[in-house]
Amino acid sequence: MIPGADEYGIDLTIADGAVEELLDVTPDDVSPAGELSFARNVFVPLTTACRYTCTYCTYFDPPGEATLMSPEEVRDVCRTGADAGCTEALFTFGDDPDDRYEAVHAQLDEWGHDSIHDYLRRVCGIALEEGLLPHANPGDQTREEMARVADLNASMGVMLETTADVGAHAGPRAKNPGQRLNTIRNAGELGVPFTTGILIGIGDDWADRAESLLAIREMHGRYGHVQEVIVQPVAENERWRGPTPSVDDLRRAVAMARYCLPDSVSVQVPPNLAPAREVVDCGIDDLGGVSPVTDDHINPDYAWPALRELRDIADGAGVPLRERLPVYERYLPGDLRPAGFDGDPAPGDWLSDRVRAALTAGDGAGERYRAVLRGESLAAD
């Protein structure tokens, strides 16, 4: 039984036979993708407050030290990113700050917001005004919290990380796999294109990795909303001194993900945290969001690769590099998909009126989005 599944009413049973089948998968069982994609984004770390204290995470700051970006700071970052040709504003923050973060709650109250999620709605609006499509990754969310911001997001995400109960999640308020799965379910019920993934090397074993991937597949099978799955190795940092998974382990995990998931679901490795060149033959087709103007604030010791490095990875694999939007093309309505789209369209209506209006606008931002869809953005670099 997945820890926390009962608490959140997650009806999910992973068959032992499915786990055993996935454990037998090797890189020889999958094929390389025909192209690699990436998104050009700005990283907006809305707050460093988090109720969790995971032992591998350098993102959270203790009470008294946690920061909260102001609306003006968010606008400045988004404007800089739009000027640099970005299309995505990646909003991250620690899961709901608990009662220890008195200063954060006081600041939110001063700005007229009763919660961090209410404030997230405000800054997503700022991103759209400045010409970026929001992709919010705010950790665990109740259905009500997600519904509060979903219509202002082109897509959203949260890492499942693992279905296992691992010591790295220890603390007075430990992460709960059932709660993570509940967030993924909420996105499916609300019709939000979603990114999730697994984090390997945090005390999980191979059966845990297989179960985690199968749980994601099951959730996607119910709702059709998972657009990509990230396979990320834990990286050494000032708080984590455990081993980093080997290249061979990463290759096996990526192959398992590609074998397990439908072809329509992309598999990503983050190129600043993983040796992407070493796994392109294992089925990855995406290199994630990469920023030309902001740091990876969750992993500040690991700089984003430059665009030329992404080109080199694609060239080394003998495949084209393609820029994408934060919402995958299969979730766009037919009139917005590029003429050459040959994928599997996701049935249903996935975009809010607000996001659709941004994609079809006659301003510079709208033209930038459509240039990406036409495959013209890289030619302009």
C-alpha positions, 0 to 999 in steps of 0.5 A: 500500500502506498503511504498516505493513499488511504488518507487521501482516498487514493484508490490505486493498486499496482500489480506485482507483475507490472512491477516485475516486468518494469524491473526487467527493462534495460536501455536496449528495450527502448528506442531513441526519440526523433527530436529533443525539445526544451522550453525557454523560461524564467525561474520565479522563486516566489517564496523560500518558506516550506513546511517540509524539511527534506534532507536533500533540499537547499531551496527552503529557508528557516523561519526568520530567513525565508523571503517572499518576492514582491509583485514588483520583483515578479514583474521585473523578472518576467519583463526581463524574461520576455525581452530575452525571448522566453515564453514561460514563467516557472513559479516555484515555492515551498509547500504551504508555509506553516505557522512558523513563518509568521513574517511571510504570513504577515507580508501576505496579509499586508499585500491583501492576500489570505494565502500563498495560493491567493498571492500566486493567482495575482503574480500569474496575472502579472506574468501574463500581462508581461508576456509569459505563460505561467507554469506553477509548481507550488508543491502539494495543493488541495483541489480548491487551491489548484482551482484558484489558479488553474485558469491562469496557468498554461500548465502546472506541475509537482514531482511525485518523487517516490511512492516510498516512505523514505528517510529523506522526507523525515521531519515533523511534517514529512512529505506524503506520497498519498498527498502528492498523488492527490495533487496529481489527481486534482490536476486531472479532475480540473483538466490541467496539463501536468508535469510530474516525475521521480527523484531517484537516489533518495533512499528509494530502491528499484521496485519503488521506482517502478511502482512510482512510474506505474502510479503516474501511468495509472493517473494519466490513464484516468485523466489523460493530463500528464504531458511529461515525466521528469527522471531526476537524480538527486544531486549532492549539495550542502544539505545532501551528502548521500551518493549521486546515482550512477550514469548506469542507474540513470540510464536504466531509470530513464529506459523504465520511464520510456517503456512504461509511459505512453508515447504521447507522454514526454520523458525529460532529464534536466540537463543541469542535473543529469548527464543528458548526453549519456541518456539520449538513446534511452528514450528522452525527448525533452530537456526541460525548461532552461532559462537564459536570464535566471538561476535554477533556484532549487539547485543553485549549484548547478547552472543552466546549460547555454542554448549552444550546449542543448544544440550540441546534445541534439547534434550528438544524438543526430536529432533536431532541437525544437523549442516548445511552450510550457503547454505541450502541443497535443493539449492545444485546440486544433486551430492553434496546433502547428500545421505539421503536428502529427502527434496524438491530440488530447481529447477535451478542452485544456486551455482557459479563455485567459490562456487562449487569449494570450496565445492568440493575441496580436501583441508581441507576446502572442507572436512570440508564442506562435513563432515557437509553435511554427518552429521559427524561434530557434532560427531567429537566434 
